[in-house]
Amino acid sequence: MFATAGKNSLFLLLVITMLVAVPVMGQKKTNETAPTGVPVLWRDPGDLAKRDLRYGPGSAELAPVAPFAYVGEESTGESPKFRITDARGDTWVVKLGVEAQAETVATRIIWSVGYFADEAYYFDRVEIKNLPKLSRGQEFVEGKTVIRGARFEPKRKGIERGINWDWEENPFVRTRELDGLKVLMVLLGNYDTRVANNKILTANNGGTVEARYVATDVGATLGKVGGLGGKRSKNSLEDFQSSKFITGVENGFVKFDYSTKPKGMGKFASFFKPSYRSSQAKKENAMKTITVENARWMGSVLAQLSDEQLRDAFRAAGYDTATMEGFIKVIRARIAELNSLQAASATAAAVK
């Protein structure tokens, strides 16, 4: 009994420590400036068959070029990160750990259907000159200068990262485009849809200044959605396969299996951090307002992507064939679920 109590106390202490750290982990060193320009969330992708998911929002010409030189470590975020420069002098943020592959895939799928997404390039192994011993992520270092499983994200000149935007308070509330982005978050299993991860990026597009509403930091995907103290995971095929997606329809809204509120000991511990508890409830509630019509629309758009395009997204992230095919099978099944909502709605309308 004492051993069990000891384990529970240790777990509780760990959870409380995590909750205290959450605000720090979520903060990014950016200039929090008010958005300027034309608000943009989605842009018609045109012929989806022509979308290149090998690079997604990036390109072969924009990809990082070796040699790479270490600049400095970053302390923000849950994953280990540091900055480097490449042969062209461009600055990149390198992310290590379980999110690296999943984020590389997620950005490509989000971008493919018309949304903005951060560029992401994945390296299975890459050398970084002058790499010191890292305070976080040293387990991903081979020898002294080679790192394993790294996602590179650029810091582009001309793109300003501004303030956060709220899922339920923005210029696109109740539009199919906003609901479509929410559907993508649930379909990809993104349990970290906190407002802190939504950024307004200001950029010039052909002389027009745009305020782009972007869901950033999408690495907590391709696993199981859950709350603190419960079961949740990233980049886990087994968990992704065993998770439910759509559980029903109620009053014209789709009911998704998307629960992010703290569970068990996590629920108890969250009382020490009310702001964390409310942020988790907020992101869960935001995914309860997706209409059947808008979910069907996103399903019809996603259905236009070929299996080969999806394979390109997973190949870009270094997945082996068996794992890649497993993830694609689940994604296809979820797209089919969205499109089955259309058939169910049409049948109901015919009966009336």
C-alpha positions as CSV (number, residue, x, y, z in Angstrom):
1,M,0.0,0.0,0.0
2,F,2.8,2.4,0.9
3,A,4.5,1.7,-2.4
4,T,1.3,2.4,-4.3
5,A,0.8,5.7,-2.4
6,G,4.4,6.6,-3.1
7,K,3.9,6.1,-6.8
8,N,0.7,8.2,-6.8
9,S,2.5,11.0,-4.9
10,L,5.3,10.9,-7.3
11,F,2.9,11.0,-10.3
12,L,1.0,13.9,-8.7
13,L,4.2,15.9,-8.1
14,L,5.3,15.3,-11.8
15,V,1.9,16.4,-13.1
16,I,1.9,19.6,-10.9
17,T,5.5,20.3,-12.2
18,M,4.3,19.9,-15.7
19,L,1.4,22.3,-15.2
20,V,3.6,24.9,-13.7
21,A,5.9,24.6,-16.7
22,V,3.1,24.8,-19.3
23,P,3.0,28.6,-19.6
24,V,6.7,28.7,-20.1
25,M,6.6,25.9,-22.7
26,G,3.9,27.6,-24.6
27,Q,5.6,31.0,-24.8
28,K,7.6,32.0,-27.9
29,K,10.0,34.9,-28.1
30,T,8.2,36.9,-30.7
31,N,7.0,40.5,-31.1
32,E,3.4,40.4,-30.1
33,T,2.1,43.1,-32.5
34,A,-1.5,43.7,-33.6
35,P,-2.3,42.2,-37.0
36,T,-2.3,44.5,-40.0
37,G,-3.4,43.7,-43.5
38,V,-6.2,41.6,-45.1
39,P,-7.3,38.7,-42.9
40,V,-6.8,35.4,-44.8
41,L,-7.4,31.9,-43.5
42,W,-7.7,29.8,-46.7
43,R,-6.8,30.1,-50.4
44,D,-8.3,28.0,-53.1
45,P,-5.7,25.3,-53.9
46,G,-6.9,24.8,-57.4
47,D,-6.3,21.4,-58.9
48,L,-5.4,19.3,-55.9
49,A,-3.8,16.6,-58.2
50,K,-1.0,19.1,-58.9
51,R,-0.2,19.8,-55.3
52,D,3.3,18.6,-54.5
53,L,3.3,17.1,-51.0
54,R,7.0,16.2,-51.2
55,Y,7.7,19.8,-50.1
56,G,4.3,21.1,-49.2
57,P,4.5,24.9,-48.4
58,G,8.2,24.8,-49.2
59,S,10.1,23.7,-52.3
60,A,13.3,22.1,-53.5
61,E,14.7,25.6,-54.1
62,L,13.9,26.8,-50.5
63,A,15.1,23.7,-48.7
64,P,18.0,24.0,-46.3
65,V,21.5,23.7,-47.9
66,A,24.5,22.1,-46.0
67,P,26.8,22.8,-44.3
68,F,24.9,23.7,-41.2
69,A,26.3,25.7,-38.3
70,Y,25.0,25.8,-34.7
71,V,23.8,29.2,-33.5
72,G,22.1,28.6,-30.1
73,E,19.7,26.5,-28.1
74,E,16.0,27.4,-27.6
75,S,14.4,26.8,-24.2
76,T,10.7,27.2,-25.3
77,G,8.4,24.4,-26.3
78,E,8.1,20.8,-25.2
79,S,10.4,19.4,-27.8
80,P,14.2,20.1,-27.8
81,K,15.1,22.9,-30.3
82,F,18.0,25.0,-31.4
83,R,18.9,27.4,-34.2
84,I,21.3,27.0,-37.0
85,T,22.4,28.7,-40.2
86,D,22.8,27.0,-43.6
87,A,25.2,27.6,-46.5
88,R,23.0,30.5,-47.8
89,G,23.0,32.2,-44.4
90,D,19.4,31.4,-43.7
91,T,18.3,30.8,-40.2
92,W,16.5,27.6,-39.2
93,V,14.9,26.2,-36.1
94,V,15.7,22.5,-35.6
95,K,13.2,20.4,-33.7
96,L,14.2,17.0,-32.3
97,G,12.1,14.2,-30.9
98,V,8.8,12.5,-31.5
99,E,7.1,15.5,-33.1
100,A,9.6,15.9,-35.9
101,Q,8.2,13.4,-38.3
102,A,4.5,14.0,-37.5
103,E,4.8,17.7,-37.9
104,T,6.5,17.3,-41.3
105,V,3.5,15.3,-42.5
106,A,0.8,17.4,-40.9
107,T,2.1,20.7,-42.4
108,R,1.9,19.1,-45.9
109,I,-1.6,17.8,-45.5
110,I,-2.9,21.1,-44.0
111,W,-1.2,23.1,-46.9
112,S,-2.4,20.7,-49.6
113,V,-6.1,21.7,-49.1
114,G,-5.6,25.4,-49.1
115,Y,-4.4,26.5,-45.6
116,F,-1.2,28.2,-44.6
117,A,1.4,26.1,-42.8
118,D,5.0,26.5,-41.7
119,E,7.6,25.0,-44.0
120,A,9.1,21.8,-42.6
121,Y,12.0,19.7,-43.9
122,Y,13.0,16.4,-42.3
123,F,16.4,14.9,-42.0
124,D,17.0,11.4,-40.7
125,R,20.6,12.1,-40.0
126,V,22.4,15.4,-40.5
127,E,25.7,17.0,-39.4
128,I,25.7,20.3,-37.5
129,K,29.1,22.0,-37.2
130,N,30.1,23.4,-33.8
131,L,27.3,21.5,-32.0
132,P,27.8,21.7,-28.2
133,K,26.4,19.3,-25.7
134,L,22.7,20.1,-25.7
135,S,20.7,20.7,-22.5
136,R,17.7,19.0,-24.2
137,G,17.8,16.4,-26.9
138,Q,21.4,15.1,-26.4
139,E,20.0,11.6,-26.8
140,F,19.4,12.4,-30.5
141,V,23.1,13.2,-31.1
142,E,25.5,10.6,-32.6
143,G,29.2,11.2,-31.9
144,K,29.7,15.0,-31.6
145,T,28.0,16.6,-34.6
146,V,25.4,14.3,-36.1
147,I,21.8,14.5,-35.1
148,R,19.0,12.0,-35.8
149,G,15.3,12.7,-36.7
150,A,15.4,16.5,-37.2
151,R,12.7,18.9,-38.5
152,F,14.0,22.1,-40.0
153,E,11.8,25.2,-40.0
154,P,13.0,28.5,-41.5
155,K,12.8,32.0,-40.2
156,R,11.9,33.8,-43.4
157,K,12.5,37.5,-43.9
158,G,9.4,39.4,-44.7
159,I,7.1,37.2,-42.6
160,E,6.3,38.7,-39.2
161,R,4.9,36.4,-36.5
162,G,2.3,38.4,-34.6
163,I,-0.4,37.8,-32.0
164,N,-2.3,34.6,-31.3
165,W,-5.8,34.1,-32.6
166,D,-8.8,32.3,-31.0
167,W,-10.7,29.5,-32.6
168,E,-14.0,31.1,-31.4
169,E,-13.2,34.8,-31.9
170,N,-11.8,35.6,-35.3
171,P,-13.0,37.0,-38.7
172,F,-13.9,33.5,-40.0
173,V,-16.3,32.2,-37.3
174,R,-19.0,30.0,-38.7
175,T,-17.4,29.7,-42.1
176,R,-16.8,26.4,-43.8
177,E,-13.1,27.3,-44.1
178,L,-12.6,27.6,-40.3
179,D,-14.6,24.5,-39.7
180,G,-12.5,22.7,-42.3
181,L,-9.3,23.6,-40.5
182,K,-10.9,22.3,-37.2
183,V,-11.7,19.0,-39.0
184,L,-8.1,18.7,-40.1
185,M,-6.9,19.2,-36.5
186,V,-9.2,16.3,-35.3
187,L,-8.5,14.1,-38.3
188,L,-4.8,14.4,-37.7
189,G,-5.2,13.8,-34.0
190,N,-3.8,17.1,-32.9
191,Y,-4.5,17.3,-29.2
192,D,-2.5,20.5,-28.8
193,T,-4.8,23.0,-30.4
194,R,-4.3,25.6,-27.8
195,V,-4.8,29.3,-28.7
196,A,-1.0,29.7,-28.0
197,N,-0.3,27.6,-31.1
198,N,-2.5,29.8,-33.4
199,K,-0.5,32.6,-34.9
200,I,-1.2,35.5,-37.2
201,L,1.6,35.9,-39.7
202,T,1.9,39.1,-41.7
203,A,3.3,38.9,-45.2
204,N,3.2,40.7,-48.5
205,N,1.5,39.0,-51.3
206,G,1.9,40.8,-54.7
207,G,1.7,44.2,-53.1
208,T,-1.2,43.2,-50.7
209,V,-0.3,42.9,-47.0
210,E,-2.0,39.8,-45.6
211,A,-2.7,38.8,-42.0
212,R,-2.6,35.0,-42.3
213,Y,-4.3,33.0,-39.7
214,V,-2.2,29.9,-39.2
215,A,-2.4,26.8,-37.0
216,T,1.3,26.4,-36.1
217,D,3.3,23.8,-34.1
218,V,1.3,20.8,-35.3
219,G,3.6,18.1,-34.1
220,A,1.2,16.6,-31.5
221,T,-0.4,14.6,-34.2
222,L,-0.7,11.1,-35.7
223,G,-1.4,9.5,-32.4
224,K,-4.2,9.5,-29.8
225,V,-6.0,12.6,-28.6
226,G,-6.3,12.9,-24.8
227,G,-6.0,15.1,-21.8
228,L,-3.3,15.4,-19.1
229,G,-3.4,12.3,-16.9
230,G,-5.1,10.2,-19.6
231,K,-3.8,8.4,-22.6
232,R,-2.5,10.7,-25.4
233,S,0.4,10.2,-27.8
234,K,2.1,11.6,-30.9
235,N,3.4,9.8,-34.0
236,S,2.1,6.4,-32.9
237,L,0.5,4.3,-35.6
238,E,-0.9,1.8,-33.1
239,D,-2.7,4.6,-31.2
240,F,-3.8,6.3,-34.4
241,Q,-5.3,3.1,-35.6
242,S,-7.2,2.4,-32.4
243,S,-8.6,5.9,-32.0
244,K,-12.2,6.8,-33.0
245,F,-12.9,9.7,-35.2
246,I,-16.6,10.6,-35.7
247,T,-19.0,9.3,-33.0
248,G,-22.3,10.8,-34.2
249,V,-24.2,13.9,-35.2
250,E,-26.3,16.1,-32.9
251,N,-28.3,19.2,-33.8
252,G,-26.5,19.6,-37.1
253,F,-23.1,19.4,-35.5
254,V,-20.6,16.6,-35.9
255,K,-19.6,14.8,-32.7
256,F,-15.9,13.9,-32.8
257,D,-13.9,11.7,-30.4
258,Y,-11.9,14.7,-29.2
259,S,-11.5,15.0,-25.5
260,T,-8.6,17.1,-24.2
261,K,-9.7,17.9,-20.7
262,P,-7.4,16.6,-17.9
263,K,-8.3,13.1,-16.6
264,G,-7.7,11.2,-13.4
265,M,-4.8,12.6,-11.4
266,G,-4.3,15.2,-14.1
267,K,-7.8,16.5,-13.4
268,F,-7.0,16.8,-9.7
269,A,-3.6,18.4,-10.3
270,S,-5.1,20.9,-12.8
271,F,-6.8,22.7,-9.9
272,F,-3.4,24.0,-9.1
273,K,-3.4,25.8,-12.5
274,P,-6.9,27.0,-13.4
275,S,-5.6,28.8,-16.6
276,Y,-4.3,25.4,-17.9
277,R,-7.6,23.7,-17.1
278,S,-9.6,26.3,-18.9
279,S,-7.3,26.3,-21.9
280,Q,-7.8,22.5,-22.3
281,A,-11.6,22.9,-22.0
282,K,-11.6,25.7,-24.5
283,K,-9.8,23.8,-27.3
284,E,-12.1,20.8,-26.8
285,N,-15.2,23.0,-26.9
286,A,-14.0,24.7,-30.1
287,M,-14.1,21.3,-31.9
288,K,-17.8,20.8,-30.9
289,T,-19.1,23.5,-33.3
290,I,-18.3,22.0,-36.6
291,T,-21.4,21.7,-38.8
292,V,-22.2,18.6,-40.8
293,E,-22.2,20.6,-44.0
294,N,-18.8,22.0,-43.4
295,A,-17.3,18.7,-42.3
296,R,-18.7,17.2,-45.5
297,W,-17.0,20.0,-47.5
298,M,-13.6,19.2,-46.0
299,G,-14.1,15.5,-46.7
300,S,-14.8,16.2,-50.3
301,V,-11.7,18.3,-50.6
302,L,-9.4,15.8,-48.9
303,A,-10.9,13.0,-51.1
304,Q,-9.3,14.6,-54.1
305,L,-5.8,13.8,-52.8
306,S,-4.3,10.6,-54.2
307,D,-2.6,7.9,-52.2
308,E,0.6,8.7,-54.0
309,Q,0.4,12.4,-52.8
310,L,-0.1,11.2,-49.3
311,R,2.8,8.8,-49.7
312,D,5.0,11.8,-50.7
313,A,4.1,13.6,-47.5
314,F,5.2,10.5,-45.4
315,R,8.3,9.9,-47.5
316,A,9.3,13.5,-46.9
317,A,9.3,12.7,-43.2
318,G,11.4,9.5,-43.5
319,Y,8.7,6.9,-42.6
320,D,9.3,3.3,-43.6
321,T,6.8,1.8,-46.1
322,A,4.8,-0.3,-43.6
323,T,4.2,2.5,-41.2
324,M,3.4,5.0,-44.0
325,E,0.8,2.7,-45.5
326,G,-0.7,2.1,-42.1
327,F,-1.2,5.8,-41.4
328,I,-2.6,6.4,-44.9
329,K,-5.1,3.7,-44.5
330,V,-6.4,5.4,-41.3
331,I,-6.5,8.8,-43.0
332,R,-8.4,7.4,-45.9
333,A,-10.9,5.8,-43.5
334,R,-11.5,9.1,-41.8
335,I,-12.0,10.9,-45.0
336,A,-14.6,8.3,-45.9
337,E,-16.3,8.9,-42.6
338,L,-16.6,12.6,-43.5
339,N,-18.0,11.8,-46.9
340,S,-20.5,9.3,-45.4
341,L,-22.0,12.2,-43.5
342,Q,-23.0,13.6,-46.9
343,A,-24.7,10.3,-47.8
344,A,-26.5,10.2,-44.5
345,S,-27.7,13.8,-44.8
346,A,-28.9,13.2,-48.4
347,T,-30.9,10.2,-47.2
348,A,-32.5,12.1,-44.4
349,A,-33.4,14.9,-46.8
350,A,-35.0,12.4,-49.3
351,V,-37.1,10.9,-46.5
352,K,-38.5,14.4,-45.6
